[in-house]
């Protein structure tokens, strides 16, 4: 995360890189704040990634995350988040899709 942050600053003309996390399980999904969706994703090896989809609770993306499908492909940007005094990596979710074997 530190190397990714040093590659910035990101903004107009220098977009944040978008990463894809294939075939992740949604361990937990809930609406937080006004209409954001907070999720915990798990990879096949057990690694867990915290994510958030801003202003998505009433969108197709938010509804897909809240259904807790067995597996999803998830895309977004990575950023550092401070929570209770600890820095952690957080995925800012931009899109999600069902794997082709679930469609």
Secondary structure, DSSP 8 states (H G I E B T S, - for coil): -HHHHHT---BTTB----EEEEEEEEEEEEEETTTEEEEEEE-TTS-EEEEEETT-TTSHHHHHHHTT-S-EEEEEEEEEEEETTEEEEEEEEEEEE--GGG-
